[in-house]
Amino acid sequence: MSSLTKDILEFNVLWYDINDNKLKYYDIVPYFVESYKTLKTKKPKTIEEFREFIISKSRYMFKSRCEYEIIVSGHFDTPKEKWDIHDQIIMNIDVIVKLLMKELKSHGNSKKKISK
C-alpha cells in the first residue's frame, strides 16, 4: 500500500503493539476509505448506510482478534475489561460516520490512493 496523504482526516484508536511492548495509536480512517473505494456492491450514501458499512467492516477486520485487543482497568482492585478496536469504533460510531463521509466527500473521485 502507498503512503498516507497528508491532508487525510484521522481517527485514532488504541492498540497494543506486541513487538514494541507498548500501547500505540492506530488511525482507522485509511482502512475505511480503502474499503469504500474497493467496494464491489452498492456504496453507502446515507448516514444509516454508512453506519452499517462501518460496523460491518469493523466487525470483519477488528472484532475479537487478539492483535487488536487491549486490557482496560482503573486503579487498584477494579475489574479489568478486554476491548478491541471494534469496541472503540462502536462507542464512537456517530463521530466516525461523519468523519468518513466528510473525508470521502473532500476527496471525491480523486485518483489519490488513501491507505496506510
N, CA and C atoms as an extended XYZ file, in Angstrom:
348
Properties=species:S:1:pos:R:3:atomname:S:1:resname:S:1:resid:I:1 pbc="F F F"
N         0.832       -1.189        0.000 N   MET     1
C         0.000        0.000        0.000 CA  MET     1
C         0.875        1.250        0.000 C   MET     1
N         0.307        2.296       -0.508 N   SER     2
C         1.092        3.526       -0.604 CA  SER     2
C         1.085        4.285        0.710 C   SER     2
N         1.907        5.312        0.770 N   SER     3
C         1.967        6.116        1.989 CA  SER     3
C         0.723        6.980        2.126 C   SER     3
N         0.424        7.353        3.332 N   LEU     4
C        -0.756        8.122        3.674 CA  LEU     4
C        -0.614        9.560        3.201 C   LEU     4
N        -1.681       10.098        2.570 N   THR     5
C        -1.625       11.503        2.157 CA  THR     5
C        -1.681       12.389        3.377 C   THR     5
N        -1.126       13.585        3.265 N   LYS     6
C        -1.003       14.480        4.404 CA  LYS     6
C        -2.313       15.133        4.819 C   LYS     6
N        -3.258       15.278        3.885 N   ASP     7
C        -4.479       16.005        4.186 CA  ASP     7
C        -5.651       15.113        4.605 C   ASP     7
N        -5.422       13.868        4.859 N   ILE     8
C        -6.493       12.960        5.261 CA  ILE     8
C        -6.858       13.190        6.737 C   ILE     8
N        -8.141       13.112        7.027 N   LEU     9
C        -8.592       13.224        8.409 CA  LEU     9
C        -8.202       11.970        9.168 C   LEU     9
N        -8.078       12.088       10.478 N   GLU    10
C        -7.657       10.945       11.299 CA  GLU    10
C        -8.667       10.645       12.388 C   GLU    10
N        -8.749        9.377       12.747 N   PHE    11
C        -9.433        8.963       13.963 CA  PHE    11
C        -8.603        7.825       14.544 C   PHE    11
N        -7.931        8.094       15.639 N   ASN    12
C        -7.030        7.119       16.243 CA  ASN    12
C        -7.720        6.311       17.326 C   ASN    12
N        -7.382        5.031       17.351 N   VAL    13
C        -7.803        4.130       18.429 CA  VAL    13
C        -6.536        3.581       19.075 C   VAL    13
N        -6.691        2.983       20.223 N   LEU    14
C        -5.543        2.381       20.914 CA  LEU    14
C        -5.413        0.909       20.563 C   LEU    14
N        -4.187        0.480       20.361 N   TRP    15
C        -3.901       -0.937       20.208 CA  TRP    15
C        -2.547       -1.218       20.832 C   TRP    15
N        -2.336       -2.457       21.180 N   TYR    16
C        -1.106       -2.853       21.851 CA  TYR    16
C        -0.175       -3.515       20.841 C   TYR    16
N         0.988       -2.921       20.652 N   ASP    17
C         1.985       -3.468       19.736 CA  ASP    17
C         2.851       -4.460       20.518 C   ASP    17
N         2.652       -5.730       20.243 N   ILE    18
C         3.394       -6.751       20.998 CA  ILE    18
C         4.881       -6.741       20.666 C   ILE    18
N         5.243       -6.249       19.477 N   ASN    19
C         6.655       -6.196       19.101 CA  ASN    19
C         7.413       -5.124       19.877 C   ASN    19
N         6.762       -3.976       20.092 N   ASP    20
C         7.392       -2.892       20.850 CA  ASP    20
C         7.003       -2.906       22.320 C   ASP    20
N         6.063       -3.781       22.674 N   ASN    21
C         5.602       -3.930       24.051 CA  ASN    21
C         5.057       -2.615       24.629 C   ASN    21
N         4.212       -1.915       23.829 N   LYS    22
C         3.605       -0.689       24.323 CA  LYS    22
C         2.321       -0.361       23.553 C   LYS    22
N         1.495        0.485       24.174 N   LEU    23
C         0.287        0.961       23.528 CA  LEU    23
C         0.655        1.959       22.438 C   LEU    23
N        -0.083        1.904       21.330 N   LYS    24
C         0.136        2.833       20.231 CA  LYS    24
C        -1.205        3.292       19.690 C   LYS    24
N        -1.148        4.363       18.901 N   TYR    25
C        -2.335        4.846       18.203 CA  TYR    25
C        -2.403        4.192       16.831 C   TYR    25
N        -3.622        3.925       16.395 N   TYR    26
C        -3.837        3.360       15.064 CA  TYR    26
C        -4.948        4.163       14.401 C   TYR    26
N        -4.651        4.768       13.263 N   ASP    27
C        -5.622        5.566       12.519 CA  ASP    27
C        -6.487        4.633       11.669 C   ASP    27
N        -7.786        4.597       11.941 N   ILE    28
C        -8.693        3.682       11.241 CA  ILE    28
C        -9.254        4.249        9.940 C   ILE    28
N        -9.144        5.553        9.716 N   VAL    29
C        -9.756        6.181        8.543 CA  VAL    29
C        -9.229        5.589        7.221 C   VAL    29
N        -7.924        5.420        7.041 N   PRO    30
C        -7.452        4.866        5.760 CA  PRO    30
C        -8.050        3.489        5.444 C   PRO    30
N        -8.235        2.655        6.454 N   TYR    31
C        -8.837        1.337        6.222 CA  TYR    31
C       -10.251        1.480        5.672 C   TYR    31
N       -11.054        2.361        6.271 N   PHE    32
C       -12.430        2.526        5.814 CA  PHE    32
C       -12.508        3.202        4.449 C   PHE    32
N       -11.626        4.150        4.186 N   VAL    33
C       -11.600        4.806        2.873 CA  VAL    33
C       -11.261        3.785        1.794 C   VAL    33
N       -10.240        2.992        2.029 N   GLU    34
C        -9.839        1.976        1.055 CA  GLU    34
C       -10.944        0.918        0.885 C   GLU    34
N       -11.588        0.531        1.973 N   SER    35
C       -12.695       -0.431        1.892 CA  SER    35
C       -13.841        0.129        1.067 C   SER    35
N       -14.119        1.408        1.248 N   TYR    36
C       -15.180        2.069        0.478 CA  TYR    36
C       -14.826        2.105       -1.010 C   TYR    36
N       -13.599        2.480       -1.298 N   LYS    37
C       -13.181        2.613       -2.692 CA  LYS    37
C       -13.171        1.271       -3.426 C   LYS    37
N       -12.904        0.194       -2.729 N   THR    38
C       -12.830       -1.122       -3.371 CA  THR    38
C       -14.135       -1.911       -3.244 C   THR    38
N       -15.155       -1.290       -2.702 N   LEU    39
C       -16.445       -1.949       -2.515 CA  LEU    39
C       -17.041       -2.334       -3.865 C   LEU    39
N       -17.401       -3.595       -4.017 N   LYS    40
C       -17.950       -4.102       -5.275 CA  LYS    40
C       -19.472       -3.954       -5.335 C   LYS    40
N       -20.097       -3.862       -4.187 N   THR    41
C       -21.550       -3.724       -4.139 CA  THR    41
C       -21.927       -2.248       -4.082 C   THR    41
N       -23.197       -1.967       -3.898 N   LYS    42
C       -23.696       -0.590       -3.820 CA  LYS    42
C       -22.998        0.160       -2.686 C   LYS    42
N       -22.478        1.315       -3.001 N   LYS    43
C       -21.774        2.125       -1.996 CA  LYS    43
C       -22.781        2.846       -1.099 C   LYS    43
N       -22.475        2.954        0.187 N   PRO    44
C       -23.390        3.660        1.100 CA  PRO    44
C       -23.479        5.146        0.745 C   PRO    44
N       -24.676        5.695        0.951 N   LYS    45
C       -24.883        7.121        0.661 CA  LYS    45
C       -25.484        7.858        1.847 C   LYS    45
N       -26.342        7.206        2.597 N   THR    46
C       -26.991        7.858        3.730 CA  THR    46
C       -26.181        7.623        5.002 C   THR    46
N       -26.495        8.389        6.031 N   ILE    47
C       -25.822        8.210        7.320 CA  ILE    47
C       -26.023        6.792        7.838 C   ILE    47
N       -27.244        6.287        7.741 N   GLU    48
C       -27.524        4.926        8.229 CA  GLU    48
C       -26.772        3.868        7.414 C   GLU    48
N       -26.697        4.052        6.109 N   GLU    49
C       -25.946        3.104        5.278 CA  GLU    49
C       -24.456        3.133        5.613 C   GLU    49
N       -23.903        4.328        5.852 N   PHE    50
C       -22.502        4.440        6.262 CA  PHE    50
C       -22.287        3.787        7.623 C   PHE    50
N       -23.225        3.979        8.504 N   ARG    51
C       -23.146        3.369        9.838 CA  ARG    51
C       -23.045        1.845        9.718 C   ARG    51
N       -23.915        1.256        8.918 N   GLU    52
C       -23.903       -0.197        8.718 CA  GLU    52
C       -22.626       -0.659        8.014 C   GLU    52
N       -22.157        0.128        7.061 N   PHE    53
C       -20.907       -0.178        6.352 CA  PHE    53
C       -19.728       -0.232        7.327 C   PHE    53
N       -19.622        0.781        8.174 N   ILE    54
C       -18.520        0.852        9.139 CA  ILE    54
C       -18.602       -0.286       10.148 C   ILE    54
N       -19.788       -0.549       10.658 N   ILE    55
C       -19.957       -1.637       11.628 CA  ILE    55
C       -19.573       -2.974       10.990 C   ILE    55
N       -20.034       -3.205        9.777 N   SER    56
C       -19.744       -4.458        9.087 CA  SER    56
C       -18.242       -4.627        8.830 C   SER    56
N       -17.614       -3.597        8.287 N   LYS    57
C       -16.173       -3.674        8.002 CA  LYS    57
C       -15.350       -3.774        9.288 C   LYS    57
N       -15.779       -3.066       10.310 N   SER    58
C       -15.089       -3.105       11.597 CA  SER    58
C       -15.185       -4.493       12.222 C   SER    58
N       -16.362       -5.053       12.177 N   ARG    59
C       -16.574       -6.396       12.740 CA  ARG    59
C       -15.665       -7.400       12.044 C   ARG    59
N       -15.589       -7.292       10.722 N   TYR    60
C       -14.764       -8.215        9.946 CA  TYR    60
C       -13.274       -8.056       10.268 C   TYR    60
N       -12.808       -6.820       10.339 N   MET    61
C       -11.373       -6.559       10.477 CA  MET    61
C       -10.860       -6.569       11.915 C   MET    61
N       -11.634       -6.016       12.851 N   PHE    62
C       -11.091       -5.728       14.179 CA  PHE    62
C       -11.718       -6.483       15.345 C   PHE    62
N       -12.847       -7.135       15.173 N   LYS    63
C       -13.550       -7.738       16.307 CA  LYS    63
C       -12.910       -9.051       16.740 C   LYS    63
N       -12.652       -9.162       18.029 N   SER    64
C       -12.190      -10.408       18.654 CA  SER    64
C       -10.924      -10.988       18.028 C   SER    64
N       -10.039      -10.137       17.617 N   ARG    65
C        -8.739      -10.580       17.128 CA  ARG    65
C        -7.705      -10.113       18.142 C   ARG    65
N        -6.963      -11.046       18.685 N   CYS    66
C        -6.080      -10.732       19.818 CA  CYS    66
C        -5.089       -9.612       19.511 C   CYS    66
N        -4.668       -9.468       18.255 N   GLU    67
C        -3.713       -8.402       17.947 CA  GLU    67
C        -4.334       -7.013       18.034 C   GLU    67
N        -5.668       -6.939       18.115 N   TYR    68
C        -6.348       -5.650       18.227 CA  TYR    68
C        -7.041       -5.467       19.579 C   TYR    68
N        -6.679       -6.260       20.551 N   GLU    69
C        -7.308       -6.173       21.872 CA  GLU    69
C        -6.358       -5.547       22.891 C   GLU    69
N        -6.964       -4.816       23.821 N   ILE    70
C        -6.223       -4.263       24.948 CA  ILE    70
C        -7.013       -4.557       26.215 C   ILE    70
N        -6.344       -4.547       27.355 N   ILE    71
C        -6.997       -4.710       28.650 CA  ILE    71
C        -7.100       -3.337       29.284 C   ILE    71
N        -8.314       -2.968       29.686 N   VAL    72
C        -8.565       -1.658       30.285 CA  VAL    72
C        -8.960       -1.866       31.733 C   VAL    72
N        -8.376       -1.059       32.625 N   SER    73
C        -8.665       -1.190       34.046 CA  SER    73
C        -8.495        0.156       34.725 C   SER    73
N        -9.185        0.313       35.815 N   GLY    74
C        -9.000        1.500       36.648 CA  GLY    74
C        -7.867        1.245       37.624 C   GLY    74
N        -7.786        2.063       38.627 N   HIS    75
C        -6.751        1.890       39.645 CA  HIS    75
C        -7.174        0.833       40.664 C   HIS    75
N        -6.210        0.282       41.305 N   PHE    76
C        -6.385       -0.622       42.436 CA  PHE    76
C        -7.116       -1.893       42.046 C   PHE    76
N        -8.193       -2.231       42.737 N   ASP    77
C        -8.849       -3.525       42.541 CA  ASP    77
C       -10.059       -3.470       41.615 C   ASP    77
N       -10.064       -2.585       40.663 N   THR    78
C       -11.205       -2.506       39.747 CA  THR    78
C       -11.140       -3.641       38.736 C   THR    78
N       -12.298       -4.075       38.266 N   PRO    79
C       -12.305       -5.169       37.283 CA  PRO    79
C       -11.639       -4.752       35.968 C   PRO    79
N       -11.043       -5.707       35.310 N   LYS    80
C       -10.413       -5.464       34.022 CA  LYS    80
C       -11.390       -5.835       32.913 C   LYS    80
N       -11.324       -5.077       31.823 N   GLU    81
C       -12.159       -5.352       30.662 CA  GLU    81
C       -11.275       -5.499       29.434 C   GLU    81
N       -11.683       -6.385       28.544 N   LYS    82
C       -10.967       -6.560       27.287 CA  LYS    82
C       -11.709       -5.751       26.211 C   LYS    82
N       -11.005       -4.828       25.577 N   TRP    83
C       -11.566       -4.020       24.492 CA  TRP    83
C       -10.775       -4.299       23.226 C   TRP    83
N       -11.472       -4.389       22.126 N   ASP    84
C       -10.775       -4.461       20.853 CA  ASP    84
C       -11.049       -3.176       20.069 C   ASP    84
N       -10.452       -3.051       18.926 N   ILE    85
C       -10.640       -1.840       18.132 CA  ILE    85
C       -12.100       -1.690       17.732 C   ILE    85
N       -12.764       -2.791       17.458 N   HIS    86
C       -14.191       -2.728       17.112 CA  HIS    86
C       -15.000       -2.069       18.231 C   HIS    86
N       -14.730       -2.414       19.476 N   ASP    87
C       -15.431       -1.794       20.610 CA  ASP    87
C       -15.204       -0.275       20.627 C   ASP    87
N       -13.987        0.142       20.360 N   GLN    88
C       -13.666        1.572       20.341 CA  GLN    88
C       -14.392        2.289       19.192 C   GLN    88
N       -14.530        1.597       18.071 N   ILE    89
C       -15.253        2.163       16.930 CA  ILE    89
C       -16.736        2.296       17.256 C   ILE    89
N       -17.324        1.256       17.830 N   ILE    90
C       -18.759        1.273       18.148 CA  ILE    90
C       -19.087        2.394       19.136 C   ILE    90
N       -18.242        2.611       20.123 N   MET    91
C       -18.556        3.670       21.097 CA  MET    91
C       -18.408        5.069       20.499 C   MET    91
N       -17.795        5.178       19.319 N   ASN    92
C       -17.611        6.467       18.642 CA  ASN    92
C       -18.224        6.469       17.237 C   ASN    92
N       -19.175        5.589       17.000 N   ILE    93
C       -19.682        5.368       15.647 CA  ILE    93
C       -20.221        6.632       14.990 C   ILE    93
N       -20.949        7.463       15.721 N   ASP    94
C       -21.536        8.665       15.111 CA  ASP    94
C       -20.458        9.634       14.627 C   ASP    94
N       -19.421        9.790       15.409 N   VAL    95
C       -18.306       10.671       15.027 CA  VAL    95
C       -17.575       10.094       13.818 C   VAL    95
N       -17.340        8.800       13.812 N   ILE    96
C       -16.606        8.155       12.729 CA  ILE    96
C       -17.404        8.216       11.423 C   ILE    96
N       -18.715        8.032       11.498 N   VAL    97
C       -19.562        8.130       10.307 CA  VAL    97
C       -19.428        9.516        9.681 C   VAL    97
N       -19.568       10.551       10.488 N   LYS    98
C       -19.459       11.927        9.972 CA  LYS    98
C       -18.070       12.191        9.404 C   LYS    98
N       -17.051       11.726       10.096 N   LEU    99
C       -15.670       11.917        9.652 CA  LEU    99
C       -15.418       11.218        8.315 C   LEU    99
N       -15.865        9.969        8.190 N   LEU   100
C       -15.652        9.217        6.956 CA  LEU   100
C       -16.418        9.847        5.796 C   LEU   100
N       -17.646       10.254        6.035 N   MET   101
C       -18.418       10.901        4.970 CA  MET   101
C       -17.729       12.191        4.514 C   MET   101
N       -17.230       12.956        5.464 N   LYS   102
C       -16.519       14.199        5.138 CA  LYS   102
C       -15.243       13.899        4.356 C   LYS   102
N       -14.511       12.893        4.787 N   GLU   103
C       -13.263       12.516        4.119 CA  GLU   103
C       -13.526       12.076        2.684 C   GLU   103
N       -14.526       11.244        2.481 N   LEU   104
C       -14.832       10.761        1.136 CA  LEU   104
C       -15.331       11.898        0.246 C   LEU   104
N       -16.107       12.796        0.815 N   LYS   105
C       -16.605       13.944        0.050 CA  LYS   105
C       -15.459       14.871       -0.345 C   LYS   105
N       -14.515       15.093        0.572 N   SER   106
C       -13.404       16.010        0.285 CA  SER   106
C       -12.471       15.461       -0.786 C   SER   106
N       -12.369       14.133       -0.881 N   HIS   107
C       -11.512       13.537       -1.897 CA  HIS   107
C       -12.280       13.185       -3.150 C   HIS   107
N       -13.601       13.201       -3.066 N   GLY   108
C       -14.450       12.960       -4.227 CA  GLY   108
C       -14.009       11.768       -5.033 C   GLY   108
N       -13.923       11.963       -6.322 N   ASN   109
C       -13.494       10.900       -7.227 CA  ASN   109
C       -12.009       10.987       -7.528 C   ASN   109
N       -11.275       11.560       -6.602 N   SER   110
C        -9.838       11.724       -6.770 CA  SER   110
C        -9.166       10.375       -6.992 C   SER   110
N        -8.120       10.369       -7.764 N   LYS   111
C        -7.376        9.143       -8.040 CA  LYS   111
C        -6.312        8.879       -6.977 C   LYS   111
N        -6.217        9.785       -5.976 N   LYS   112
C        -5.223        9.596       -4.918 CA  LYS   112
C        -5.494        8.300       -4.190 C   LYS   112
N        -4.454        7.577       -3.917 N   LYS   113
C        -4.581        6.359       -3.130 CA  LYS   113
C        -4.464        6.743       -1.668 C   LYS   113
N        -5.497        6.451       -0.904 N   ILE   114
C        -5.500        6.804        0.513 CA  ILE   114
C        -5.482        5.514        1.299 C   ILE   114
N        -4.343        5.161        1.784 N   SER   115
C        -4.225        3.920        2.538 CA  SER   115
C        -3.053        4.031        3.492 C   SER   115
N        -2.986        3.071        4.385 N   LYS   116
C        -1.920        3.064        5.389 CA  LYS   116
C        -0.913        2.013        5.022 C   LYS   116
